[in-house]
């Protein structure tokens, strides 16, 4: 069973930065971490879960929601089984629980419904 654990959330002032990490474990021998696409999603209270960023398997192509383009950067270190989300110029509207999710597919999407595995989330709070 693949397990994902997010870390790096916390309280930050408007304009500040945070770096989230998503560490994977439990990946079987015949499937490597690099075979998984990893997405970051967020959900604020009373709102739908939305895709934030995605990094594909293979050539690690990246995708971003329009709301975070130019501010967030997703990257991966397959040797460490970890994906990162560098968040800069944070705004109060970025406040949410951030989840990472994995899919063993070449798919490239910000749709949460196609993801196979989910972490429990890490809370990001941006104060004005």
C-alpha positions in Angstrom: 0.0 0.0 0.0 1.4 3.3 -1.1 1.5 5.9 1.7 1.9 9.6 1.2 2.8 12.0 4.0 2.7 15.8 3.6 4.8 18.1 5.7 5.8 21.8 5.7 2.5 23.5 6.3 2.1 26.2 8.9 1.3 29.8 9.5 2.8 32.4 7.3 2.2 36.1 6.6 1.0 37.4 3.3 3.9 37.5 0.8 5.7 34.8 2.6 6.9 31.4 1.5 6.5 27.8 2.4 7.9 24.6 1.0 5.6 21.5 1.2 7.0 18.0 0.9 5.2 14.8 -0.1 7.1 11.7 0.9 6.0 8.4 -0.4 6.6 5.0 1.0 5.3 1.5 0.5 5.9 1.5 -3.2 6.4 -2.1 -4.5 9.6 -3.2 -6.1 8.2 -3.5 -9.6 6.8 0.1 -9.5 9.2 2.9 -8.8 8.3 6.3 -7.5 9.2 7.8 -10.8 6.3 5.9 -12.4 3.8 8.0 -10.4 2.4 11.3 -11.3 2.0 13.4 -8.2 -0.5 16.2 -7.7 -1.0 18.8 -5.1 -4.6 19.7 -4.2 -6.1 22.0 -1.7 -9.4 22.3 0.1 -10.7 25.2 2.1 -13.7 24.8 4.5 -16.9 24.7 2.5 -15.2 24.6 -0.8 -14.5 21.9 -3.3 -11.1 20.3 -3.5 -9.2 21.8 -6.3 -6.1 21.0 -8.2 -3.1 23.2 -7.6 -0.2 21.6 -9.4 0.9 18.3 -10.9 4.1 16.8 -11.9 4.0 13.8 -14.3 5.8 10.6 -14.3 8.5 10.0 -16.9 9.8 13.4 -18.0 8.3 15.3 -15.0 6.2 17.7 -16.9 4.6 20.3 -14.7 1.2 21.8 -14.6 -0.3 24.6 -12.6 -3.7 26.1 -11.8 -4.0 29.6 -13.1 -4.4 30.9 -9.6 -0.8 29.8 -8.6 1.1 30.2 -11.9 4.2 32.2 -11.3 4.1 31.8 -7.6 4.2 28.0 -7.0 6.8 25.5 -8.3 6.5 21.8 -8.2 9.5 19.5 -8.3 10.4 16.0 -7.6 13.4 14.0 -6.3 12.7 10.4 -7.3 15.8 9.2 -5.5 14.2 10.5 -2.3 10.6 9.4 -3.2 9.6 13.0 -2.6 7.7 15.8 -4.3 8.0 19.4 -3.3 5.7 22.4 -3.7 7.5 25.7 -3.3 5.0 28.3 -2.6 6.0 32.0 -2.8 4.1 35.2 -2.5 1.4 33.5 -0.5 -2.0 35.2 -0.2 -4.8 34.7 2.2 -6.8 32.9 -0.5 -4.1 30.2 -0.5 -5.2 29.2 3.0 -6.3 25.5 2.8 -5.5 22.0 3.7 -3.0 20.9 1.1 -3.0 17.2 0.0 -0.7 15.4 -2.3 -1.9 12.5 -4.3 -0.4 9.9 -6.6 -1.5 8.1 -9.7 0.3 5.3 -11.5 -0.4 6.5 -14.9 1.1 8.8 -17.6 -2.0 11.0 -17.2 -1.5 14.7 -16.7 -4.4 16.2 -14.9 -5.5 18.5 -12.0 -8.6 16.4 -11.5 -8.7 14.9 -8.0 -11.0 12.0 -9.0 -8.3 10.2 -11.0 -5.8 10.0 -8.2 -5.2 6.6 -6.6 -3.5 7.5 -3.3 -3.8 10.4 -1.0 -2.0 11.8 2.0 -3.8 13.2 5.0 -3.0 16.8 4.3 -1.1 19.6 5.8 -2.6 22.9 6.8 -1.4 26.1 5.3 -2.7 29.3 6.8 -1.8 32.7 5.4 -2.5 35.7 7.5 -3.1 39.2 6.2 
